[in-house]
Amino acid sequence: MISVKNLSITRSGKQLLKGVNLEVKPGLFTAIAGPNGAGKTSLLKAISGESAYEGTLEINGTAANKYSVAELSKIRSVLPQSSHLQFPFSVQQVVKLAGNHKNITEVMELTGITTWATRNYLTLSGGEQQRVQLARVLSQVWDIKSYPRYVLLDEPTSNLDLAQQQLIFSLVKHACERNIGVLAIVHDLNQVAQFADQLYFLKGGSVVANGNPKEIFTKKIIEETFCCKVNVYHDPCTDCPYIVPDKNLFTTPLKTVNA
Amino acid sequence: MIATTMVSRDQRDVVVLTSLAIALVVIFLLSLSIGQMFIPLREIAIIFLKKLGLFTSVETDSVHETVLWSIRLPRLVMTTLIGVALGVSGAALQGLFRNPLVEPGLIGVSSGASLAVVSVIVFGSTLGLDRHSLGMSIIMPAFAFGGGLLATFVVLQIGKQMGQGANAGPSTVAMLILAGVAINAMCGALMGLAIFHANENQLHMFTFWTLGDLGGASWNSLVIATPLLLVGIIFLLRYTNALNAIALGESEAFHMGVDVDRVKKSIVFFAALSVGASVSLAGAIGFVGLVVPHLIRVVFHSDNRLVMPGSAIGGPLLLIIADMIARTIYAPTELPIGVMTALIGAPFFIFLLVRSKRAK
């Protein structure tokens, strides 16, 4: 389990995160949502080992800073919002960068990129590139080990069409079945409702609500978190709540929201 | 299917590297044979065998023997080592900075090393040190390495100041290159100042260090520089997988288990070591480090497991061909090697710039 206790980050005198507590359990999909500037990416970067923090961060019962860079790469993989490859690598070469060549065929087939194996990665569309990157990230921790592994995703579906978004989340859920814990920043609350097992709402650097999305997706909590009027319905097809922003968007004057 | 594709690509890489290696051996032998004085390959073989204690009774031309053993062979060994060092350093630095336009010269290694060497020559002779003495053959590689390392360190520091955060974006790379241009200009100006104090003989040397010259090769000069070159080359070749990961970005490489800071420092150190040692032997030879890795990428692919060893073979291949042309085209006069590599490299560099602009 990834266990975050009382984690804070301060940069140039500004507190980005204040006393955050969070858990990512193996085999579960944990989502982080919240307004822009809430500190979601800062939290993900701290958990991935990329940035400094105050507080306690443990991965599988050991303090995260006790792991070497190489050890950490065997426990967790990270999908950033976007990656910019500078040289023309083939799709297969990009997936192989994860260093795990044993499972490459399985992961590429699962993510549906086998037929592109020899194509130049740079000529793919944004959605296709994201699928290749997801294959790389999954490949890094795909092999079943004696210890749980984790995948950290920073807005994995930004700029993707509806079908690609659903595909990415389905793949992520499939990863959970291999005892991989998933932590993802997601903006689309309806997708969170459909796929996530656990949700943390972050606002102003603090966790303002957490729990099962079906339980915490109330009109009050969402409106307070996003300062935005919404209507929450129940979708009988998915048995999940679905959220529709109100036409009269803001719960507070625009000036306050911008501030 | 994927497994088949991977195997075939790996096999193709082996074929590519083997073909390049065979081409290098052929060019090496041709270069031993061709020059102001033609030495047949058969006679070359006999001279080598005689050195090994075989065919000692076979008569060979003693002049040919001297030319081959004391002039051409050390020159070719030196050219090969420098070609490998420049090719591998260029590939490693391009991979590290994630920019195909980077070469050791662009980020200050060559000019820093040249400045150090020119300073040693101009001020060393004032102190009574002879350029061809053993002391100088120790001092010069050390100074060239130090100068190259210092110049690169300054360029990196400027780049670091401009690019905060773990992931070096395009603007950071642009800043590094611009910082390199500035440091190159400064080293050029300081070399000018050193030359201001130089006598006529030293002025002639100035041309040598700025354009490169392989003519001064001797077994003595190789004694100190060869270990430095080899250490730099061998260590740089160890970073192929790390460079592949860095191609996606420094953050991504870190996530994939690469200790980016350590790799970065090591690559810069070993590139400065091997390029510095090259400069101490033959001056600043441009464009090899730029053109060769890029050619490998354009003709084959960008995986550093091919680009790095490919550049290690392609570098000396290009340099030996350029040297053959440089010493035969105006025989008995020799063109500085830098002139030939620049004549081949500069149009290619412009082509790269235009191509990258179009790609955007």
Interface residues (C-beta under 8 A of the other chain):
Chain A: S48 G49 E50 S51 V69 A70 L72 S73 K74 R76 S77 V78 P80 S83 H84 L85 Q86 F87 P88 F89 S90 Q92 Q93 V94 K96 L97 A98 G99 H101 I104 T105 M108 T114 A117 T118 Q140
Chain B: M1 I2 A3 T5 M6 R9 R98 N99 P100 A166 P170 N241 N244 A245 A247 L248 G249 S251 E252 F254 H255 M256 G257 V258 D259 R297 H301 S302 D303
